[in-house]
Amino acid sequence: MAYVALLAGVLAGCSEGADDKKDAKTSARASASAGQVAESGDSIGAAGSACELPVSFDLAKEWEAEAIDSAAAGDKASPTDSGDLDDEISEEVLDSLLRQGPVAAACEVDAKPAGYIGFLRIWTGEPGDDDARTVLKEFVAAEDGARKAKYTSFTSGGLAGVEVEYVVTSKLLDETKKESAFAVATPDGPVVVHLGGMDTEEHEKMAPAFELAKKTLQKV
């Protein structure tokens, strides 16, 4: 199931990250890859696609998408009447992976078939009055260790969105890596598209796939 892969991806991120020195070494590569757009492969979002969403966009070639049923995963993790502490911890951990701020995990796009270590994850929320910037700020604020967030506005496919770049520091491992996300608000609720990666160097290698998603974004 996709939520199992989600857990595995987070654990991999906890075990291998990039420190500030490595970030400095890859800064030139980051500048070179900024703005590059990957070659299109499949698309997701529309009815009948791997992940049905309020928006659609192209995936980088060979990246593979799988839908995440957050509600079903949460039900499976619900504690039993036994009151077992392990059950309660499992539910809490899974909920932290399936929800971040005002949105829940809806789709996971694996970069491994294309030769990278990381995921493009799509999160969706309930319809409301919050704009894209508000949703994105709450999303970042809900991530432990997130800092140095820089927000910019963009327009794509007739949708007004907000993008953020930030770094995440693991207090446990004392390691830092770069992450990116963008958000749009739709009548069917907000959508957040997030790119992590094993470390900053891997993140920069996958950045063209993130740019492709943003460039081809359309309302369904």
Backbone bond lengths (Angstrom), bond angles and torsions (degrees), N, CA, C in turn:
res aa  C-N    CA-C-N  psi(-1)  N-CA   C-N-CA  omega(-1)  CA-C   N-CA-C  phi
1 M - - - 1.463 - - 1.524 110.24 -
2 A 1.351 115.68 153.50 1.459 119.55 -176.13 1.513 112.45 -65.46
3 Y 1.361 117.34 -32.00 1.460 116.60 -177.82 1.514 111.71 -71.02
4 V 1.339 117.77 -21.63 1.453 120.74 174.18 1.527 109.65 -70.54
5 A 1.334 115.69 -41.51 1.461 120.08 176.55 1.516 110.37 -63.83
6 L 1.321 116.57 -35.61 1.454 121.10 177.79 1.513 110.25 -59.95
7 L 1.331 116.59 -45.00 1.452 121.22 178.45 1.515 110.76 -63.62
8 A 1.328 116.68 -43.78 1.460 120.59 -179.97 1.521 111.15 -62.16
9 G 1.329 116.19 -39.40 1.450 120.29 -179.95 1.507 112.27 -65.14
10 V 1.320 117.12 -40.07 1.456 121.03 179.08 1.521 110.57 -67.07
11 L 1.335 116.30 -41.33 1.458 119.69 179.23 1.517 110.72 -64.67
12 A 1.319 116.92 -38.05 1.461 119.94 177.57 1.513 110.43 -63.87
13 G 1.337 116.18 -38.86 1.450 120.49 178.53 1.510 111.74 -65.43
14 C 1.334 117.56 -31.94 1.462 121.65 179.58 1.512 111.39 -73.27
15 S 1.339 117.25 -29.29 1.449 119.68 -175.53 1.516 112.86 -88.61
16 E 1.350 116.91 -22.37 1.450 119.82 -178.52 1.515 109.19 -136.98
17 G 1.335 117.84 114.80 1.454 122.10 179.61 1.503 109.64 -136.54
18 A 1.345 116.13 175.12 1.460 121.18 179.35 1.505 109.56 -107.20
19 D 1.336 117.90 134.29 1.453 120.51 177.17 1.516 109.51 -90.18
20 D 1.350 116.36 176.70 1.468 120.59 -174.84 1.524 111.40 -62.83
21 K 1.328 117.22 -35.31 1.458 119.82 -179.44 1.521 110.68 -64.66
22 K 1.326 116.10 -40.89 1.467 120.16 179.23 1.512 110.07 -67.29
23 D 1.358 116.57 -36.28 1.458 120.16 177.20 1.522 110.08 -58.94
24 A 1.317 116.60 -40.96 1.455 120.66 -178.38 1.524 110.62 -65.85
25 K 1.341 116.57 -40.00 1.459 120.57 -179.93 1.518 112.20 -65.18
26 T 1.335 116.77 -28.55 1.474 119.84 -176.65 1.526 112.54 -98.95
27 S 1.330 117.91 7.02 1.458 119.97 -176.91 1.528 111.62 -63.16
28 A 1.344 116.60 -37.60 1.463 119.45 179.46 1.519 110.21 -65.04
29 R 1.336 116.61 -41.94 1.458 120.85 178.57 1.521 110.69 -64.26
30 A 1.344 115.93 -36.36 1.463 120.78 179.37 1.515 110.34 -62.38
31 S 1.345 115.93 -43.20 1.457 119.83 179.85 1.519 110.91 -64.26
32 A 1.338 115.70 -38.21 1.464 119.73 -178.18 1.517 111.72 -67.71
33 S 1.341 117.47 -35.91 1.463 119.95 -175.85 1.510 113.26 -87.01
34 A 1.333 117.21 -15.10 1.466 120.52 -177.19 1.522 110.43 -59.56
35 G 1.321 115.93 127.87 1.451 120.84 176.56 1.517 114.37 87.84
36 Q 1.321 118.83 -12.23 1.457 120.57 177.47 1.528 109.76 -69.44
37 V 1.325 116.20 146.73 1.458 121.62 -177.68 1.525 109.29 -119.32
38 A 1.327 116.32 131.08 1.458 121.36 -178.89 1.520 111.63 -72.59
39 E 1.324 115.73 161.96 1.466 121.62 175.14 1.526 109.24 -71.89
40 S 1.325 116.76 137.25 1.463 121.04 -176.88 1.518 112.27 -73.21
41 G 1.350 114.03 142.79 1.446 121.73 172.37 1.515 108.35 -119.11
42 D 1.313 116.86 -116.58 1.459 120.85 175.59 1.526 110.54 -77.05
43 S 1.338 115.75 172.52 1.453 121.08 172.55 1.523 108.17 -127.21
44 I 1.317 116.22 154.63 1.459 121.15 178.21 1.522 109.85 -130.50
45 G 1.323 115.13 164.25 1.458 121.05 177.54 1.504 113.05 117.02
46 A 1.324 116.82 -45.19 1.467 121.17 -177.58 1.525 110.78 -73.17
47 A 1.323 116.16 160.07 1.464 121.34 177.08 1.527 109.91 -57.37
48 G 1.321 115.95 134.52 1.451 120.59 179.83 1.513 114.44 90.97
49 S 1.345 117.76 -9.58 1.462 120.69 177.86 1.525 109.83 -82.18
50 A 1.321 116.68 172.75 1.469 120.84 -177.85 1.524 112.21 -59.20
51 C 1.327 117.21 -32.94 1.466 122.46 177.88 1.527 108.20 -134.00
52 E 1.312 117.27 117.05 1.457 121.42 177.71 1.528 108.74 -90.10
53 L 1.347 115.77 122.98 1.459 122.33 -171.32 1.531 110.62 -136.17
54 P 1.335 117.72 169.90 1.465 119.73 175.39 1.528 113.20 -69.65
55 V 1.346 116.37 -14.81 1.465 121.52 178.11 1.523 108.33 -132.07
56 S 1.324 115.60 164.20 1.467 120.37 174.65 1.523 108.96 -125.63
57 F 1.318 116.15 156.04 1.463 121.43 174.98 1.530 109.15 -165.14
58 D 1.324 115.38 163.09 1.461 121.53 -179.28 1.519 111.16 -82.52
59 L 1.323 114.98 146.90 1.458 121.82 172.74 1.521 109.20 -100.39
60 A 1.313 115.85 151.39 1.460 119.58 174.46 1.521 109.37 -63.52
61 K 1.315 115.75 149.97 1.456 121.68 -178.14 1.525 111.17 -55.75
62 E 1.330 115.56 131.34 1.469 126.11 177.00 1.531 113.83 79.13
63 W 1.327 118.90 -6.34 1.462 120.01 174.27 1.530 107.62 -72.84
64 E 1.333 117.68 141.28 1.458 121.88 -174.45 1.531 111.78 -118.34
65 A 1.338 115.41 129.36 1.467 121.63 -176.54 1.516 111.63 -102.43
66 E 1.325 115.49 147.59 1.457 121.84 174.70 1.521 108.60 -145.23
67 A 1.323 115.94 132.98 1.463 120.77 -179.66 1.527 110.75 -70.28
68 I 1.329 115.27 149.92 1.464 122.62 175.78 1.517 108.19 -118.02
69 D 1.307 116.96 122.63 1.460 121.92 176.33 1.523 107.48 -96.15
70 S 1.329 116.71 90.11 1.465 121.30 -176.00 1.518 112.11 -61.41
71 A 1.327 117.10 -39.18 1.460 120.65 -178.51 1.521 111.18 -63.94
72 A 1.338 116.23 -45.36 1.458 120.73 -179.56 1.520 111.13 -65.73
73 A 1.342 116.30 -39.67 1.456 120.08 179.32 1.521 110.74 -65.37
74 G 1.340 115.64 -39.08 1.458 119.95 178.26 1.518 111.86 -64.27
75 D 1.340 116.40 -38.31 1.468 120.26 179.20 1.524 110.94 -63.59
76 K 1.338 115.84 -39.65 1.459 119.40 -179.51 1.517 111.77 -66.88
77 A 1.347 116.35 -25.76 1.455 119.97 -177.19 1.517 112.59 -94.21
78 S 1.346 118.11 -0.69 1.466 120.80 -177.83 1.524 109.93 -61.13
79 P 1.354 116.89 136.73 1.454 119.97 -178.02 1.522 111.39 -65.13
80 T 1.317 115.94 149.07 1.452 120.83 178.54 1.519 109.90 -84.33
81 D 1.321 115.70 173.63 1.453 120.49 179.14 1.520 112.36 -67.90
82 S 1.319 117.23 -9.81 1.453 120.73 -178.60 1.519 111.84 -68.08
83 G 1.355 115.99 -20.87 1.457 119.51 -178.87 1.521 112.39 71.11
84 D 1.312 117.12 20.11 1.454 122.53 -179.00 1.530 110.09 -60.74
85 L 1.332 117.24 128.68 1.454 122.06 -177.88 1.521 111.11 -62.17
86 D 1.348 116.18 -36.54 1.465 119.52 179.38 1.522 111.08 -62.13
87 D 1.335 117.10 -37.92 1.458 121.03 177.84 1.516 110.63 -62.94
88 E 1.327 116.42 -43.33 1.462 120.80 -178.54 1.519 110.88 -66.46
89 I 1.332 117.00 -39.26 1.459 120.69 178.28 1.526 110.15 -66.25
90 S 1.340 116.90 -41.68 1.460 120.79 179.28 1.524 110.95 -60.00
91 E 1.323 116.18 -42.50 1.462 120.32 179.45 1.521 110.19 -64.30
92 E 1.319 117.34 -42.06 1.462 120.99 -178.89 1.524 111.33 -65.24
93 V 1.330 116.17 -43.10 1.466 120.60 179.44 1.517 110.67 -64.25
94 L 1.325 117.17 -46.42 1.459 120.73 -178.76 1.521 111.21 -63.61
95 D 1.334 116.71 -40.15 1.462 120.48 179.14 1.528 110.41 -62.85
96 S 1.331 116.81 -37.71 1.464 120.34 179.30 1.522 111.49 -66.88
97 L 1.344 117.00 -26.24 1.457 120.99 178.55 1.523 112.18 -84.58
98 L 1.327 115.88 -30.88 1.464 120.33 -175.74 1.520 113.33 -90.78
99 R 1.316 117.39 -16.12 1.463 121.17 179.02 1.516 110.14 -129.80
100 Q 1.340 115.59 141.56 1.461 120.75 174.32 1.519 108.01 -143.74
101 G 1.309 115.44 108.92 1.453 119.40 -176.44 1.516 110.75 63.74
102 P 1.338 117.43 -128.54 1.475 120.74 -175.34 1.521 115.13 -87.51
103 V 1.330 118.15 6.37 1.464 120.59 -174.49 1.523 112.12 -127.99
104 A 1.340 114.96 159.23 1.465 121.94 179.61 1.520 109.79 -121.44
105 A 1.325 116.24 149.55 1.464 121.27 179.97 1.525 110.49 -62.11
106 A 1.333 116.26 131.48 1.467 121.53 -178.11 1.524 112.67 -123.99
107 C 1.324 117.24 -24.51 1.462 119.88 -175.48 1.522 109.29 -159.96
108 E 1.326 115.26 145.74 1.461 121.19 178.16 1.517 108.71 -130.66
109 V 1.330 116.77 128.12 1.457 122.01 -179.00 1.527 108.57 -113.55
110 D 1.302 115.86 114.79 1.457 122.19 -173.71 1.526 111.04 -87.64
111 A 1.341 115.61 128.40 1.463 120.80 179.53 1.516 112.92 -88.11
112 K 1.324 117.62 -8.31 1.468 120.73 -174.06 1.533 113.32 -57.35
113 P 1.355 119.85 -41.50 1.472 118.83 179.06 1.530 113.01 -60.27
114 A 1.329 116.40 -22.07 1.467 120.47 179.14 1.527 111.68 -93.82
115 G 1.343 116.37 0.93 1.457 119.67 175.68 1.513 115.54 97.12
116 Y 1.338 117.90 13.35 1.466 121.30 179.94 1.519 110.44 -117.35
117 I 1.332 115.58 164.03 1.458 120.41 178.96 1.527 107.92 -114.04
118 G 1.323 115.91 100.23 1.455 119.84 -179.36 1.518 111.22 164.38
119 F 1.317 114.84 179.44 1.459 121.22 -176.35 1.519 110.90 -140.48
120 L 1.313 115.28 148.68 1.451 122.74 164.09 1.523 104.88 -101.03
121 R 1.328 117.63 119.07 1.467 120.51 -176.54 1.522 109.87 -114.72
122 I 1.319 115.03 139.33 1.458 121.15 -179.31 1.514 108.33 -114.55
123 W 1.327 115.03 131.37 1.455 123.16 -178.12 1.522 109.04 -121.33
124 T 1.318 117.67 140.28 1.461 121.47 -179.77 1.524 110.28 -128.50
125 G 1.335 115.77 156.65 1.457 120.86 -179.59 1.518 111.96 -134.41
126 E 1.310 114.77 176.43 1.457 120.87 179.63 1.536 110.15 -76.96
127 P 1.335 117.54 150.13 1.475 120.28 176.70 1.523 110.73 -58.12
128 G 1.328 115.57 144.09 1.461 120.29 -180.00 1.512 110.89 -170.40
129 D 1.320 115.77 -168.45 1.461 121.25 -176.00 1.523 113.77 -94.64
130 D 1.327 118.11 -9.20 1.460 120.49 -177.47 1.525 111.03 -68.49
131 D 1.345 115.95 138.30 1.463 119.47 177.17 1.529 109.40 -85.15
132 A 1.333 115.61 176.13 1.458 120.94 -174.92 1.523 112.16 -61.35
133 R 1.313 117.72 -40.48 1.471 120.67 -179.18 1.521 111.39 -63.81
134 T 1.327 116.85 -42.57 1.465 120.45 179.50 1.524 110.93 -62.40
135 V 1.326 115.88 -45.07 1.467 120.63 179.48 1.524 110.65 -61.74
136 L 1.325 116.36 -44.66 1.459 120.41 -176.93 1.529 111.11 -66.67
137 K 1.314 117.03 -39.44 1.469 120.01 178.57 1.527 110.65 -64.54
138 E 1.318 117.39 -38.50 1.463 120.53 178.10 1.528 110.55 -68.91
139 F 1.315 116.06 -35.53 1.464 121.36 177.92 1.529 110.25 -62.53
140 V 1.325 116.96 -48.07 1.465 121.27 -179.55 1.525 110.64 -66.71
141 A 1.328 116.34 -41.51 1.470 120.65 -178.68 1.529 111.54 -61.75
142 A 1.327 116.52 -27.03 1.469 120.38 -178.13 1.521 112.84 -81.80
143 E 1.331 117.76 -5.60 1.462 120.90 -179.76 1.524 109.80 -95.18
144 D 1.310 116.91 120.34 1.461 122.00 -179.52 1.524 111.03 -60.58
145 G 1.324 115.98 131.54 1.452 120.61 175.69 1.509 115.28 83.86
146 A 1.339 118.33 3.11 1.463 121.32 -179.82 1.529 110.49 -74.61
147 R 1.333 116.53 136.22 1.467 120.65 178.74 1.526 109.45 -158.24
148 K 1.318 115.18 173.89 1.468 123.05 178.70 1.525 112.14 56.54
149 A 1.324 116.95 40.29 1.468 120.85 -178.92 1.521 110.76 -74.37
150 K 1.329 116.44 133.01 1.462 122.55 177.38 1.528 108.20 -124.52
151 Y 1.326 116.90 119.41 1.463 122.80 -174.66 1.525 111.10 -104.30
152 T 1.328 116.09 139.35 1.460 121.93 174.92 1.530 108.85 -138.66
153 S 1.318 116.34 150.35 1.468 121.44 179.22 1.526 110.44 -95.35
154 F 1.314 116.52 153.02 1.460 121.24 176.69 1.529 108.83 -151.73
155 T 1.324 115.87 165.07 1.459 122.20 174.72 1.523 108.53 -130.52
156 S 1.333 116.59 133.65 1.460 120.86 -179.91 1.525 109.29 -151.14
157 G 1.311 116.71 131.06 1.457 121.00 178.33 1.522 113.47 57.95
158 G 1.323 116.15 31.79 1.458 120.51 -179.26 1.522 113.79 78.97
159 L 1.333 117.20 5.47 1.460 121.60 179.09 1.526 110.55 -106.70
160 A 1.324 116.22 135.76 1.465 121.60 175.72 1.521 108.16 -92.27
161 G 1.320 116.16 122.59 1.453 120.27 -177.59 1.507 112.91 -128.58
162 V 1.319 115.21 173.98 1.456 122.80 176.88 1.519 108.02 -132.77
163 E 1.330 116.00 135.00 1.459 122.16 -179.83 1.523 109.40 -113.39
164 V 1.326 116.73 150.51 1.455 121.14 177.37 1.525 109.82 -136.78
165 E 1.309 115.55 142.16 1.464 122.69 168.38 1.510 107.07 -120.68
166 Y 1.322 117.16 136.16 1.459 120.58 -178.71 1.516 109.69 -154.42
167 V 1.308 116.46 173.43 1.461 120.71 176.07 1.520 108.38 -119.53
168 V 1.321 114.84 151.11 1.463 121.57 178.62 1.521 108.38 -122.13
169 T 1.314 115.85 129.07 1.459 121.32 179.21 1.517 109.98 -112.84
170 S 1.318 115.84 127.06 1.453 121.31 175.27 1.524 108.66 -84.86
171 K 1.340 116.86 116.40 1.462 120.40 178.73 1.520 110.78 -65.68
172 L 1.323 115.81 -32.84 1.457 120.21 -178.36 1.521 111.60 -68.67
173 L 1.355 116.00 -44.83 1.456 120.71 -175.81 1.518 113.69 -99.92
174 D 1.341 116.80 -8.78 1.463 122.25 -178.65 1.527 110.62 54.82
175 E 1.330 115.72 46.62 1.453 121.98 178.98 1.520 109.91 -126.47
176 T 1.321 116.01 148.88 1.463 121.49 -176.34 1.525 110.63 -126.74
177 K 1.331 116.32 140.17 1.457 120.33 176.14 1.525 109.28 -143.95
178 K 1.328 115.04 159.27 1.451 122.18 -178.60 1.521 110.80 -89.15
179 E 1.331 116.88 144.66 1.456 122.67 174.69 1.530 109.27 -138.47
180 S 1.323 116.43 158.07 1.465 122.48 -179.71 1.517 110.01 -137.53
181 A 1.311 115.81 153.50 1.466 120.45 175.92 1.524 109.07 -157.72
182 F 1.327 115.65 156.76 1.463 119.13 168.55 1.514 108.70 -138.20
183 A 1.322 115.28 157.13 1.461 120.82 -177.81 1.516 110.59 -137.17
184 V 1.321 114.88 147.65 1.459 122.07 172.01 1.526 107.69 -135.74
185 A 1.329 115.83 152.32 1.464 121.30 176.34 1.523 108.21 -106.07
186 T 1.329 116.80 132.35 1.462 121.96 178.67 1.524 108.88 -128.10
187 P 1.321 118.32 164.80 1.466 120.33 176.92 1.532 112.66 -59.75
188 D 1.337 116.58 -22.90 1.459 120.84 179.54 1.518 112.77 -92.40
189 G 1.330 116.40 5.18 1.454 120.88 178.96 1.519 112.31 117.69
190 P 1.333 116.95 166.72 1.461 120.75 -178.95 1.525 112.28 -74.50
191 V 1.318 115.21 153.64 1.464 122.16 175.97 1.522 107.72 -129.17
192 V 1.330 116.24 130.76 1.465 122.27 175.72 1.523 108.04 -119.36
193 V 1.326 116.39 128.20 1.463 122.19 175.65 1.524 107.22 -111.30
194 H 1.332 116.72 122.40 1.465 122.05 -172.39 1.527 111.11 -122.23
195 L 1.328 116.37 137.14 1.460 122.24 174.43 1.517 109.10 -118.96
196 G 1.332 115.44 120.38 1.463 120.31 176.13 1.514 109.18 -104.30
197 G 1.327 116.37 -117.14 1.451 121.32 -179.06 1.516 110.54 131.27
198 M 1.317 116.39 158.36 1.452 121.33 -179.23 1.525 111.53 -60.61
199 D 1.340 115.90 -38.75 1.459 121.80 178.52 1.530 107.64 -156.92
200 T 1.317 116.60 -179.47 1.461 120.46 -177.19 1.524 111.96 -62.58
201 E 1.318 117.11 -40.20 1.467 119.95 -179.74 1.523 110.98 -61.61
202 E 1.332 116.56 -44.38 1.461 119.99 179.50 1.522 110.38 -67.83
203 H 1.322 116.43 -36.47 1.467 121.12 177.18 1.524 110.55 -57.95
204 E 1.322 116.31 -45.97 1.463 120.37 -178.36 1.526 111.47 -65.55
205 K 1.331 116.92 -33.91 1.462 119.80 177.77 1.529 111.11 -65.61
206 M 1.335 116.41 -31.95 1.459 121.25 -177.71 1.525 113.31 -91.43
207 A 1.328 117.66 -6.48 1.465 121.91 -176.49 1.533 113.49 -55.11
208 P 1.354 119.82 -36.85 1.476 118.88 178.03 1.526 113.52 -59.32
209 A 1.339 117.96 -29.02 1.468 120.72 177.20 1.527 110.15 -70.10
210 F 1.320 116.17 -36.74 1.464 122.05 176.40 1.526 109.94 -65.46
211 E 1.334 116.27 -43.48 1.462 120.77 179.19 1.531 110.96 -64.72
212 L 1.320 116.81 -36.35 1.469 120.47 177.77 1.522 110.65 -62.95
213 A 1.339 116.31 -44.65 1.468 119.96 179.01 1.527 110.60 -59.26
214 K 1.301 116.27 -43.24 1.473 120.65 -178.98 1.530 111.38 -67.82
215 K 1.320 117.13 -41.95 1.459 121.56 -176.82 1.530 111.92 -68.11
216 T 1.330 117.90 -34.47 1.470 121.48 -175.45 1.534 112.69 -98.12
217 L 1.300 116.89 8.78 1.466 122.29 -177.06 1.531 111.80 -60.77
218 Q 1.332 115.86 133.47 1.461 121.37 177.22 1.527 109.19 -146.42
219 K 1.323 116.27 152.22 1.457 120.33 174.37 1.525 108.86 -76.97
220 V 1.315 116.80 137.56 1.466 120.88 178.81 1.521 109.90 -78.27
